[in-house]
């Protein structure tokens, strides 16, 4: 064999080898040795399928606050023991006593009702809030009636204790310390409040209709 033929065979052999390597390499590039490896290199073998997440509602400042359990009766902004009429509008004209400067403190009353000759009510927080025992008469029952001009006149007409939730109007009818019903319509609106004898503390003011 001539030198020329030898070089030719070597060239053919080299080309065949190169083609074989290229074929094997192409096969390797198409093979996936680890199909459970994601593009970011984290294994997906145990990954749970993706769910369509439902976003949690975010709280807003417009949602109402929880109702109060205090004197508001569970209704925000409404005081269950607010004065039915402004205490400042009550004219302590009769009875020889003035509770004009008294502030609502501790004692709460409700459920006012009238008969021709008296009234009854309910203690929701009695005079023990002021340190009085059940039968101790350290507070004053005060009544106010609304005249035709809209003004409220009245005052003290009796003493009262926690053991009594009713009072008669005998003193009013007998003109006790200036009491008068002149100019008061019948029926009329009437307001009731209990005032500590020191004139500084009082219950809330409650209102009803009185037919004489």
C-alpha positions in Angstrom: 0.0 0.0 0.0 1.3 3.4 -1.0 1.7 6.3 1.4 -1.1 8.1 -0.4 -3.5 5.3 0.2 -2.5 5.1 3.8 -3.3 8.7 4.4 -6.6 8.3 2.6 -7.7 5.4 4.8 -6.7 7.3 8.0 -8.8 10.2 6.9 -11.8 8.1 6.2 -11.4 6.4 9.6 -11.2 9.8 11.4 -14.3 11.1 9.7 -16.2 7.9 10.6 -15.1 8.3 14.3 -16.2 11.9 14.3 -19.6 11.1 12.9 -20.2 8.3 15.5 -19.3 10.7 18.4 -21.6 13.3 17.0 -24.5 10.9 16.7 -24.0 9.7 20.3 -23.7 13.3 21.6 -27.0 14.3 19.9 -28.7 11.4 21.5 -27.5 12.4 24.9 -28.6 16.0 24.5 -32.2 14.8 23.8 -32.2 12.6 26.8 -33.5 13.9 30.2 -31.6 12.0 32.9 -33.8 13.5 35.7 -37.2 14.4 34.5 -38.2 15.4 38.1 -35.9 18.4 38.2 -37.5 21.7 37.3 -35.9 24.5 35.5 -34.8 26.2 38.7 -33.1 23.1 40.0 -35.7 22.2 42.7 -37.1 18.7 42.6 -40.8 18.4 41.6 -41.1 14.8 42.6 -43.2 15.4 45.7 -44.7 18.7 44.7 -48.4 19.1 45.2 -50.5 20.3 42.3 -51.1 24.0 42.3 -54.5 25.2 43.6 -56.3 28.4 42.7 -55.8 30.2 46.0 -58.8 32.3 47.2 -57.5 35.5 48.8 -58.6 36.3 52.4 -60.8 39.4 52.6 -58.8 42.2 54.0 -60.4 44.2 56.9 -61.5 47.7 56.1 -62.0 50.7 58.4 -65.7 50.9 57.3 -66.7 47.7 59.2 -68.8 48.4 62.3 -67.2 48.0 65.6 -68.4 45.3 68.0 -71.3 46.4 70.1 -70.7 47.7 73.5 -71.8 45.7 76.6 -71.9 48.7 78.8 -74.7 51.2 79.5 -75.2 51.5 75.7 -77.3 48.3 75.7 -75.2 46.8 72.8 -76.0 49.7 70.4 -73.0 51.9 69.7 -73.7 55.6 70.2 -77.0 55.1 72.1 -77.0 55.3 75.9 -79.7 53.2 77.4 -79.7 55.5 80.5 -79.4 58.9 78.7 -81.8 61.6 80.0 -85.2 61.5 78.3 -85.2 65.3 78.4 -82.2 67.5 79.2 -81.7 67.8 82.9 -80.8 71.5 82.4 -84.3 72.2 81.1 -85.9 71.2 84.4 -86.9 74.1 86.6 -86.6 73.3 90.3 -89.3 75.7 91.3 -91.1 73.8 94.0 -90.2 71.6 97.0 -87.6 73.9 98.7 -84.7 72.1 97.1 -82.6 72.5 93.9 -80.7 69.8 92.2 -80.0 71.9 89.2 -76.3 71.3 89.3 -76.5 67.5 89.9 -74.7 65.1 87.5 -75.9 61.6 86.5 -73.9 59.3 88.7 -74.4 55.6 89.5 -78.1 55.3 89.9 -80.1 54.2 86.8 -83.9 54.0 86.6 -86.4 53.0 83.9 -90.0 51.8 83.3 -91.9 54.9 84.5 -95.6 54.6 84.7 -98.4 56.8 86.2 -101.7 56.4 87.8 -103.9 59.4 88.7 -102.4 59.7 92.1 -98.9 58.5 91.9 -96.0 56.8 89.9 -94.0 53.7 89.8 -90.6 52.8 88.2 -87.8 50.3 88.2 -84.4 50.5 89.7 -81.8 49.1 87.3 -79.0 50.3 89.6 -80.4 51.4 93.0 -79.2 53.8 95.7 -76.6 51.4 96.9 -74.4 53.1 94.2 -74.4 56.1 96.6 -73.7 54.0 99.7 -77.3 53.9 101.0 -78.8 50.8 102.6 -82.1 49.4 101.2 -84.4 51.4 103.5 -82.3 54.5 104.0 -84.0 57.7 102.8 -81.1 59.7 101.6 -82.5 60.7 98.2 -85.3 62.9 96.9 -88.0 62.1 94.5 -88.4 64.9 92.0 -91.2 65.4 89.5 -91.5 67.9 86.6 -94.6 68.5 84.5 -94.6 70.1 81.0 -96.7 73.2 80.7 -98.5 74.3 77.5 -95.6 76.5 76.6 -93.2 73.5 76.6 -91.4 74.5 79.8 -90.8 71.9 82.6 -91.6 73.0 86.2 -91.5 71.0 89.4 -89.1 69.8 92.0 -88.9 67.7 95.1 -92.2 66.2 96.3 -91.0 63.3 98.6 -88.1 61.3 100.0 -87.3 57.9 98.6 -85.2 54.8 99.3 -84.1 51.7 97.4 -86.9 49.7 99.1 -89.6 51.9 97.4 -90.1 52.1 93.7 -93.4 54.0 93.9 -94.5 57.3 95.3 -97.9 59.0 95.8 -98.7 62.6 94.8 -100.4 63.7 98.0 -97.8 66.4 98.6 -98.2 67.8 95.1 -102.0 67.9 95.4 -101.7 69.7 98.8 -99.4 72.4 97.5 -96.3 71.1 99.3 -93.7 74.0 99.4 -95.2 75.9 96.6 -96.3 73.0 94.4 -98.9 74.0 91.8 -100.4 72.4 88.7 -101.8 75.7 87.3 -101.3 76.0 83.6 -100.4 72.3 83.3 -102.6 70.4 80.7 -104.3 67.2 81.5 -103.0 64.8 80.4 -99.4 66.1 80.4 -95.9 64.8 80.0 -94.1 64.3 83.3 -90.4 63.7 84.0 -89.0 61.9 87.1 -85.5 62.0 88.5 -84.0 60.9 91.8 -81.5 63.4 93.4 -79.0 62.7 96.2 -79.8 65.0 99.2 -76.3 66.6 98.7 -77.6 68.0 95.4 -74.5 66.9 93.5 -75.6 63.4 92.2 -78.7 62.2 90.5 -80.2 59.4 88.4 -81.0 59.6 84.8 -84.2 61.5 83.8 -87.2 59.3 82.7 -90.5 60.5 81.1 -94.1 59.3 80.8 -97.6 60.6 80.3 -99.7 61.5 83.4 -103.5 61.7 83.2 -105.0 63.1 86.4 
